[in-house]
């Protein structure tokens, strides 16, 4: 299901397990940021607590895609929708009906990551976000077309490590799900 921004769901028990798993594998975290979605905020709080950092910083640039008219729909129900087929084959140009373009979502996320990369942080920064946002950012930094982001996975609860900028630290992006 495309929960998108409209979901009030928090983490399922498996999501809580994944958040705790991730928090124990991270080191030298000095800042935790999150999208405003409940499921990402819950994950970010678990990680921030592991490092004694207090409340995570809510950052709109890390927010889930706006799935517009697809919000709350099952992916299987969209299989024959020409807009859905176009979205999945041409993310670089497709528009979600009533929602956001992938290029706009990636632009907002990358602008934020680039800003973080210009600062001299004394350790790692964790950005808790969503699979498509993380895949889009990774594609950007690898120089891949957004049309190729479905060629690799960003699993729920996974840790994606990026080095952005010259400060020598890491930006760690976590994907969460409501399961």
Buried (B, 14 or more C-beta within 10 A) or exposed (E): BBBBBBBEBBBBEEBBEBBBEBBEEBEEBEBBBBBEBBBBBBBBBBBBBBBEBEEBBBBEBBBBBBBBEBBEBEEEEBEEBEBBEEBBEEBBEBBBEEBBBBBEBBBBBBEBBEEBBEEEBEEBBBBBBBBBBBBBBBBBBEEBEBBEBEEEEBEBBBBBEBEBBEBEBBBBBBBBBBB
